Amino acid sequence: MSHNALLRQRKDLAIRSFGMDTITLAGPLEAKLDAMAEAGFGQVMLKANDLVGHAQGWQAAVKAVHASGLRGTGFQVLRDFEGLSGHLHAYKVDIAKSMLEMCAALGCNVLLACSSTSKHASDDLDHIARDLRKLAMLAIPYGIRIAYEALSWGRTVNEFTTAWDVIQRADCPNLGIGIDSFHILAAETPLDAIDDLQPDKIFLVQLADFMWQETRTFEERMTTARTFRVFPGEGVHSEQVVQLVLKLDALGYSGDYSFEVFNDDYLQMPLPTVAQRARRSAQWLADDVLRLSVPLPSQLRLRRAAP
């Protein structure tokens, strides 16, 4: 294989190591999947509405995902699960069981649960840990891991450092952390705290940036998060995103990266246009940051030694 062909092959493989969230694109599920695959992505982060909102029913949505050839990065999102009691806890357990069934049908092995914003939830970290341990135990028969993510406007858990504390208290093998760059940037959590994580307990990394330096209130964070995230490299926090990705890589993280980009403007643009923006972001991270497409020294030696 020629040097250029080898580089092209590694670039394609590098892009396929990244994924997109369906939330970023407008239109029916099948069109979203086609746009992602055409842009070279190998995986997709799915949400419950992709299934239950499908015109032919959720089983048809599952078939469409399987037919697309895209691997499911994970399934989202279980909200406000932890810290509740009595009938509220029972209600959320029932919701969790339904989410786990859909996650398993898709073949996804990660369910994303985000920290509670409910005023009815306890702020006791041991209570939160017990509930997350229960959720993780419910997921074991399905072979699903629970990625617990700190929302930057969460009532008690609003930084990944606190989420990690809770996960350690729960001490369950299939309960790990979900890292979301937006929430870390919005909460201004020091990136050095990444060094305290265990790489095998990082179950998902979602990446996004935004267009202003800070979000001063929980309300501003929510509005920005839900309407105006941009792809990594498009916002004003590129340096911090690079530092985050490099810290995860140095830590030994070798799992999935997905672009979770909520953006009202992108929902008014053609699917291929948005997917190509995502591809440029993935190429930047793969080539310039992680250097995934650079041939390994051993491969270069083998190529030079070939007759």
C-alpha positions in Angstrom: 0.0 0.0 0.0 1.3 3.5 -0.9 2.1 6.0 1.7 -0.8 8.3 0.6 -3.2 5.3 0.6 -2.1 4.3 4.1 -2.7 7.9 5.3 -6.2 8.0 3.7 -7.0 4.6 5.3 -5.9 5.8 8.8 -7.8 9.1 8.3 -11.0 7.1 7.6 -10.4 4.9 10.6 -9.8 7.9 12.8 -13.0 9.5 11.7 -14.9 6.3 12.5 -13.7 6.4 16.0 -15.9 9.5 16.6 -19.6 9.7 16.6 -22.5 12.2 16.5 -25.6 12.6 18.6 -28.9 12.5 16.7 -30.0 15.6 18.6 -27.7 17.7 16.4 -29.6 17.0 13.1 -33.1 17.8 11.9 -35.3 15.3 10.1 -36.3 11.7 10.3 -34.0 9.1 11.9 -33.1 7.4 8.7 -32.0 10.6 7.1 -29.8 11.4 10.1 -28.2 8.0 10.0 -27.5 8.3 6.3 -25.9 11.7 6.7 -23.6 10.5 9.5 -22.6 7.4 7.5 -22.0 9.5 4.4 -19.7 11.8 6.4 -17.6 8.8 7.4 -18.7 8.4 11.0 -18.9 4.9 12.4 -21.2 5.4 15.4 -24.2 7.3 16.6 -25.4 8.4 20.0 -29.2 7.8 20.2 -31.9 9.3 22.3 -35.2 7.9 23.4 -37.2 10.1 21.1 -35.5 8.6 18.1 -37.3 5.4 19.0 -40.7 6.3 20.5 -41.1 9.2 18.1 -40.6 7.1 15.0 -43.6 7.0 12.6 -43.6 3.2 12.4 -43.0 2.6 16.1 -39.9 2.1 18.2 -39.1 -1.4 16.8 -38.9 0.1 13.3 -36.4 2.6 14.6 -34.3 -0.2 16.0 -34.3 -1.9 12.7 -33.2 1.3 10.9 -30.3 1.8 13.3 -29.1 -1.8 12.7 -29.5 -1.4 9.0 -27.4 1.8 8.9 -24.2 0.0 9.8 -23.5 2.5 12.5 -22.6 1.3 16.0 -24.6 2.7 18.9 -22.3 4.7 21.1 -24.9 4.8 23.8 -28.5 5.7 24.7 -29.8 8.8 26.4 -31.0 10.1 28.7 -32.3 9.0 32.1 -33.1 12.1 34.1 -33.7 12.9 37.8 -33.4 9.2 38.8 -31.3 9.5 42.0 -32.1 10.8 45.5 -35.9 10.2 45.4 -38.1 8.3 47.9 -41.4 6.5 48.0 -43.7 6.7 45.0 -41.3 9.1 43.2 -38.5 6.5 43.4 -40.8 3.7 42.3 -41.9 5.8 39.3 -38.3 6.5 38.2 -37.3 2.8 38.6 -40.2 1.9 36.2 -38.9 4.6 33.7 -35.4 3.2 34.0 -36.5 -0.3 33.2 -38.1 0.9 30.0 -35.0 2.9 29.0 -32.8 -0.2 29.6 -35.1 -2.4 27.4 -34.8 0.1 24.5 -31.0 0.5 25.1 -30.6 -3.3 24.9 -32.8 -3.6 21.8 -30.5 -1.1 20.0 -27.4 -3.1 21.0 -26.0 -0.2 22.9 -24.0 -1.1 26.0 -24.1 2.3 27.7 -27.1 4.1 29.2 -26.4 7.8 30.1 -27.9 9.0 33.3 -27.5 12.7 34.2 -27.5 14.2 37.7 -30.8 15.3 39.2 -32.2 18.8 39.1 -35.3 17.9 41.1 -36.0 19.8 44.2 -37.6 16.6 45.6 -34.3 14.8 45.5 -32.1 14.3 48.5 -28.7 16.1 48.6 -27.2 13.2 50.6 -24.4 11.7 48.5 -24.7 8.3 50.1 -28.4 8.2 49.2 -27.5 9.2 45.6 -24.9 6.5 45.5 -27.4 3.8 46.7 -29.8 4.7 44.0 -27.2 4.7 41.3 -26.0 1.3 42.6 -29.6 0.0 42.2 -29.7 1.4 38.7 -26.5 -0.3 37.8 -27.8 -3.6 39.2 -30.9 -3.3 37.1 -28.6 -2.9 34.0 -26.5 -6.0 34.7 -28.8 -8.6 33.1 -28.8 -6.5 29.9 -25.0 -6.2 29.8 -25.4 -2.4 30.0 -23.1 0.0 31.7 -24.4 3.2 33.4 -22.5 6.4 32.6 -23.3 9.0 35.2 -22.9 12.6 34.0 -22.9 15.8 36.1 -25.1 18.4 34.6 -23.6 21.9 35.3 -27.0 23.0 36.7 -27.5 19.8 38.7 -29.1 20.4 42.2 -26.4 18.6 44.1 -24.1 17.0 41.6 -23.0 19.7 39.1 -19.3 19.0 38.6 -17.7 15.8 37.4 -15.6 15.7 40.5 -18.7 15.2 42.7 -20.1 12.7 40.2 -16.8 10.7 40.6 -17.2 10.9 44.4 -20.6 9.4 44.2 -19.5 6.7 41.7 -16.7 5.6 44.1 -19.2 5.5 47.0 -21.5 3.2 44.9 -18.6 0.9 44.0 -20.4 -1.0 41.3 -18.4 -2.4 38.3 -20.9 -1.3 35.6 -21.3 2.2 37.0 -18.9 4.7 35.6 -18.6 8.4 34.7 -19.8 10.2 31.6 -17.6 13.2 30.7 -19.2 16.2 28.9 -16.9 19.0 27.9 -19.7 21.6 27.8 -20.6 21.0 31.5 -16.9 21.1 32.5 -16.3 24.3 30.6 -19.5 25.9 31.8 -18.8 25.0 35.5 -15.2 26.0 35.1 -14.0 22.8 36.8 -10.2 22.5 36.9 -9.1 20.1 34.2 -6.3 18.8 36.5 -9.1 16.8 38.3 -9.2 14.5 35.2 -6.0 12.9 36.6 -8.0 11.5 39.6 -10.2 9.4 37.4 -9.7 5.7 36.5 -9.6 5.3 32.7 -11.6 2.0 32.8 -14.4 3.8 34.7 -14.9 6.5 32.0 -17.7 5.0 30.0 -18.5 7.9 27.6 -17.0 11.2 26.5 -19.2 13.8 24.8 -17.6 16.8 23.3 -18.9 20.3 22.4 -17.9 23.9 22.7 -19.8 27.2 22.8 -19.4 30.8 21.6 -18.9 32.9 24.8 -16.4 32.7 27.6 -18.6 32.0 30.5 -22.2 31.2 31.7 -22.8 33.1 34.9 -26.0 31.5 36.0 -27.6 28.0 35.9 -30.3 29.5 33.6 -27.7 30.8 31.2 -26.0 27.4 31.2 -29.2 25.6 30.4 -30.1 28.0 27.5 -26.7 27.7 26.0 -26.5 24.0 26.5 -29.9 23.3 24.8 -29.7 25.8 21.9 -26.2 27.0 21.1 -23.4 24.5 21.5 -21.0 24.2 18.6 -18.6 21.5 17.4 -15.1 21.3 19.0 -12.9 23.8 17.2 -15.8 26.2 16.4 -16.1 27.9 19.7 -13.9 30.0 22.0 -12.8 27.2 24.2 -10.7 25.2 21.7 -7.6 25.3 23.9 -9.5 23.8 26.9 -11.1 21.1 24.7 -7.6 20.2 23.5 -6.3 20.0 27.0 -9.3 17.9 28.1 -8.9 15.4 25.2 -5.1 15.2 25.7 -5.5 14.6 29.4 -8.0 11.8 28.8 -5.6 10.3 26.3 -2.6 10.5 28.6 -4.8 8.9 31.4 -5.3 5.9 29.1 -8.8 6.5 28.0 -9.4 4.6 24.7 -13.2 4.7 24.5 -15.7 6.6 22.4 -16.0 10.3 21.7 -19.3 11.6 20.6 -20.3 15.2 19.6 -23.3 16.3 21.7 -24.1 19.5 20.0 -27.5 21.1 20.6 -27.8 24.0 18.2 -31.0 25.7 16.9 -29.1 27.1 13.9 -27.9 23.6 12.8 -31.5 22.3 12.9 -32.3 24.8 10.1 -29.4 23.6 7.9 -29.3 20.6 5.4 -28.2 17.4 7.1 -25.1 16.9 4.9 -23.9 20.4 5.7 -24.0 19.9 9.4 -22.5 16.4 9.1 -19.6 17.8 7.2 -19.0 20.4 9.9 -18.9 17.5 12.4 -16.4 15.7 10.1 -14.1 18.7 10.0 -14.2 18.8 13.8 -13.4 15.1 14.0 -10.5 15.4 11.6 -9.1 18.3 13.6 -9.2 16.2 16.8 -7.9 13.0 15.1 -5.2 14.6 13.0 -3.9 17.6 14.9 -4.8 16.8 18.5 -4.7 13.0 19.0 -2.7 12.3 15.8 -4.7 9.1 15.2 -4.1 9.2 11.4 -0.3 9.4 11.6 1.2 6.1 10.6 2.7 4.2 13.5 6.5 3.9 13.4 6.2 0.1 13.1 3.9 0.5 10.1 6.4 2.8 8.4 9.3 0.4 9.1 7.2 -2.5 7.6 6.3 -0.4 4.5 10.0 0.5 3.9 11.1 -3.1 4.4 8.5 -4.4 2.0 10.0 -5.6 -1.4 
